[in-house]
Amino acid sequence: MSILNAQVRADVRTELAKLAGPVRLVVFSQELVAGDLCRQNEALAREVAELSEQITVEVLNPAIDRERAAAYGVDQVPALVVEGARDWGLRFYGIPLGYEFSNLIDALVVASTGEPALSEATQTALQALAADVEIKVFSTPT
């Protein structure tokens, strides 16, 4: 059963045409912890990957692939890492559907380019920061 309907698939295919390079979706899944949610997250990643030859999917179990999970900083499931030429720190916990789905697609495009869509003024202001900053965005369906 498909998660994305035909119209959404067509729209996503159009957006994914903007990919500037390969992107990998690393899915962390653990059947015993969150079976149904993990299966849905894996299915979503695979459906999105089917829409572009630039996207590959790798599924890992954090209980088995502990070193990889630690390297990505993943300690929960379901989790999804969006990785371009390097790991930009883009993570999704839970299933990025609903309002979060467009953020997943945007993350794929940004990861493929390695360049954020920020104004020159914003980039200059960020370079003035004394230390790295970790930004976490939490959302919930309404």
Buried (B, 14 or more C-beta within 10 A) or exposed (E): EEBBEEEBBEBBEEBBEBBBEBBBBBBBBBEEBBEEBBBBBBBBBBBBBBBBEBBBBBBBBBEEBEEBBEEBEBEBBBBBBBBBBEBBBBBBBBBBBEEBBEBBBBBBBBBBBEEEEEEEEEEEEEEEEEEEEEEEEEEEEE
